[in-house]
Amino acid sequence: MYIFELISTIIDKIKNPEKKIDTDFSDEYKNCDHTFLPVDSTKKVFACIKCGLVKKAKDMKKN
């Protein structure tokens, strides 16, 4: 089934080459009221639960 989806995607790209996703997420990061939670059990990497911004623990202490 995957091969048919892959072929369909390739055909769509050939037929509509200008159809691209141009999303700028920088505005989303700037406007977000960040709420960070740890990504793993070491608690060295954190991610915002609202926008997905990733920061390391050492960078969080500076702010």
trRosetta pair geometry for C-beta under 8 A, 3 or more apart (Angstrom, degrees):
i j d omega theta_ij theta_ji phi_ij phi_ji
1 4 5.9 -55 -161 33 41 110
1 5 6.7 38 147 -16 70 105
2 5 5.7 -58 -152 38 38 111
2 6 6.2 39 151 -21 70 107
3 6 5.6 -53 -147 37 33 115
3 7 6.4 34 154 -18 65 105
4 7 5.7 -51 -145 37 32 111
4 8 6.3 35 153 -20 64 107
5 8 5.6 -53 -146 37 31 114
5 9 6.4 34 154 -21 64 105
6 9 5.8 -53 -148 34 30 111
6 10 6.5 29 154 -17 63 106
7 10 5.8 -55 -149 37 32 111
7 11 6.3 31 154 -18 65 107
8 11 5.8 -55 -147 37 30 111
8 12 6.4 31 154 -20 64 106
9 12 5.7 -54 -148 36 30 112
9 13 6.5 30 154 -19 64 106
10 13 5.7 -55 -149 35 32 111
10 14 6.5 31 153 -19 65 105
11 14 5.7 -55 -149 35 33 111
11 15 6.3 26 156 -14 67 109
12 15 5.9 -59 -143 42 30 107
12 16 6.1 -26 174 34 68 105
12 19 7.7 -69 157 69 94 140
13 16 7.0 -77 -127 65 21 68
13 17 6.6 56 173 -100 62 59
13 19 8.0 -131 -116 64 50 100
14 17 7.1 -1 -147 -63 20 89
16 19 4.0 19 141 1 117 124
24 27 6.2 65 111 2 99 98
25 28 4.8 -50 -162 37 66 120
25 29 6.2 68 141 -23 82 98
25 51 7.6 143 -178 -176 108 107
26 29 5.8 -52 -150 35 36 111
26 30 6.4 34 153 -19 66 107
27 30 5.7 -56 -146 38 34 111
27 31 6.1 17 161 -7 68 113
28 31 6.3 -66 -141 45 25 100
28 32 6.2 39 157 -43 63 108
28 51 5.3 161 142 -135 102 123
29 32 5.8 -48 -144 14 28 119
29 51 5.6 161 -95 141 58 151
29 53 5.5 105 -130 -76 105 124
32 48 6.3 69 141 164 144 154
32 50 5.3 164 -156 98 115 124
32 51 4.2 -79 -85 -22 160 137
32 53 7.1 175 71 -10 151 126
33 50 7.2 48 63 25 62 166
34 48 4.5 -83 -142 -112 87 122
34 50 6.9 -143 -117 39 41 115
34 51 7.2 -68 -100 30 77 111
34 53 6.4 -57 -114 53 121 131
35 48 6.2 99 55 -151 49 72
35 49 5.2 -39 87 33 102 104
35 50 6.1 88 30 -16 95 105
36 46 4.1 41 177 159 117 127
36 47 6.7 151 -142 73 75 19
36 48 5.7 -49 -86 -85 66 57
36 49 7.7 171 -111 -13 19 79
36 55 6.7 -51 -119 45 142 114
36 60 6.8 -143 91 -115 169 135
37 46 6.5 159 76 -152 21 86
37 47 6.7 -32 61 63 71 69
37 49 5.6 46 6 -52 117 108
38 41 7.6 92 135 -97 134 16
38 42 7.9 -170 -170 70 126 48
38 43 4.4 -57 -114 -112 143 69
38 45 7.1 95 -156 76 67 53
38 46 5.6 -57 -96 -98 44 74
39 45 4.5 -38 34 101 124 100
39 46 6.4 -170 -18 -109 87 19
39 47 5.1 76 -74 -7 104 108
39 54 7.3 17 -53 -131 143 102
40 43 7.4 -130 81 -45 63 33
40 44 7.4 -20 62 39 106 81
40 45 6.2 45 18 49 98 105
42 45 7.6 49 74 11 103 81
43 46 7.8 25 -162 -67 61 88
43 57 6.5 70 139 -79 70 139
44 56 6.4 -14 159 -156 75 83
44 57 5.0 -92 -146 0 43 121
45 54 6.5 -4 -177 -170 100 102
45 55 7.6 163 -156 88 57 36
45 56 5.9 -39 -102 -109 64 59
45 57 7.1 -81 -58 -27 25 83
46 54 7.2 158 86 -153 46 54
46 55 5.4 -19 66 67 94 83
46 56 7.5 135 20 -129 80 10
46 57 6.5 106 -17 -77 105 66
46 60 6.1 43 29 -59 142 144
47 52 6.1 -17 -176 -153 110 45
47 53 6.8 161 -154 79 60 41
47 54 4.9 -22 -99 -98 84 72
47 55 7.7 160 -87 21 37 64
48 51 5.0 4 99 49 133 78
48 52 6.0 -47 66 8 87 12
48 53 4.3 37 6 42 123 87
48 54 7.9 -115 7 -61 76 36
55 59 5.0 -122 -173 82 100 122
55 60 5.5 116 123 -62 127 89
56 59 4.9 89 60 8 80 104
56 60 7.2 -143 97 -12 42 88
57 60 5.5 -53 -149 29 36 115
57 61 6.9 38 155 -23 66 100
58 61 6.1 -48 -154 26 34 112
58 62 7.5 38 150 -23 59 101
59 62 5.9 -50 -159 24 41 115
59 63 7.3 31 152 -15 66 103
60 63 6.3 -61 -160 33 37 106
